[in-house]
């Protein structure tokens, strides 16, 4: 039985023309040709819908549902903490190259960023992490020579959408599908989605929606629970032939019990208070706490910085802090998108050909100077000397190399033992130094005798092991008397030299 033939997937002619092994320059897995099985055909002139199921099913794409999430006290607290962790870091600009034009471009970008209030802009653009994407409009100006950045206005994302071609459009009353916006005017980014085919991203609000909803529902039932146990339920009884008007008056009387100290009821109607018979306590507190912890984990990655107890399980370090990896990720997201849009446009307009500078925030904490000095001292003790440039870069300006220390004066005793310095050997001013040749001659005799014995022994043995054994046997026969006498004489000379030096200083 023959195997069924495999169906060949049709390939556009432009792709099939590429030879085997040749690079294909066209985009193949595009969403614009109707071959995207997740969306089908996308009209380039119509707005795409977000793939966020919560946003589409529960609010028809209206971001107001996520704004309500931000009203929760826990969400607001941890999200503000994450925002401030970014805006509190200092920003800086580094040149993209070493030429004079590269440095001038960096200086220009530094001036432009400083005048637009970059911390404020960063705080507003960070809401793109919460909602999924953010849009800002660059307000350009001229100073007679350069195109300048006068202001950055962060816009409401609800006013924008992306069409089938992935282009940003502005929704208006006249054009519900949006007006196509000019190039190099709007700064936008998206984040959180697990692929690049989603232009709207997927913000933290998507994961915060259910914990906030459960928390609010729990608080609602918690309040009802407290009302029932804190105050009896009023019960009214009316006759079977009571009219609707009489029933309504009875209901109004029951409602007045909660606010008024006294009420009146028609004759024949009865009112009594019913105490709640339930015992124990409902676990609404645990539900609310559990949802708060879930919110903190989504926004902060952990709960220690929002609810941790100081002094317990290492929470002292995390208390009041945001994870550094989250800070760095948020800072890189904002700065990278800013560099690839506004910074690039300004440099290409005003400094064509210059390397693009980088705007970034200093997230990592500076190294402790005490720890660095300890490390540098350890390396110095290993035999490596730091350069003056390294010292100034790491410890600041105002340093200079230490003058070399002059060597100490020679010790006359060491000179007599065979290590005299030239200055001491040449000096004839002190009488004890005249004994130096005599001491050297006295020491040379016993040492020479020992060397002669060792040389003779070396010529008689056949191996190093035998030489070691013979040396151990020869050692007791080597006399130390003559050597000890020479050392005593040298010691006396050193003593006399010292006394002579003291007398000379006194004179």
Protein Blocks (a to p, Z undefined) as FASTA:
>chain_A
ZZdddddddddfklmmpcghiacfbdfkbcklopamknopadfkbccddfbfklmmmnno
paklmmmmmmpmklmmmmmmmmmmmmmpccddddfbfbfklmmmmmmmmmmmmmnopmlm
mmmmmmmmmnopacdddddddehjaccdfbdcdddfklgccdfkopacdddfklmnopad
dehkbccddehiabfklmnopafklmmmmmmmmmmmmmmmmmmmmmmmmpccddddddfk
bcfklmmmmmmmmmmmmmmmbdcddehiacdddddfbgcjdfklmmmmmmmmmmmmmmno
paklmmpcehiahlmmmgopacfklmmmmmmmmmmmmmmmmmmmmmmmmmghiacddddd
dfbccddfklmmmmmmmmmmnopacdfklmmmmnoghiacddddddddddfklmmnopac
fklmmpckbmklmmmmmmmmmmmmmmmmmmmmmmmmmmmpmbfklmmmmmmmmmmmpcfk
lmmmmmmmmmmmmmmmmmmmmmmmmZZ
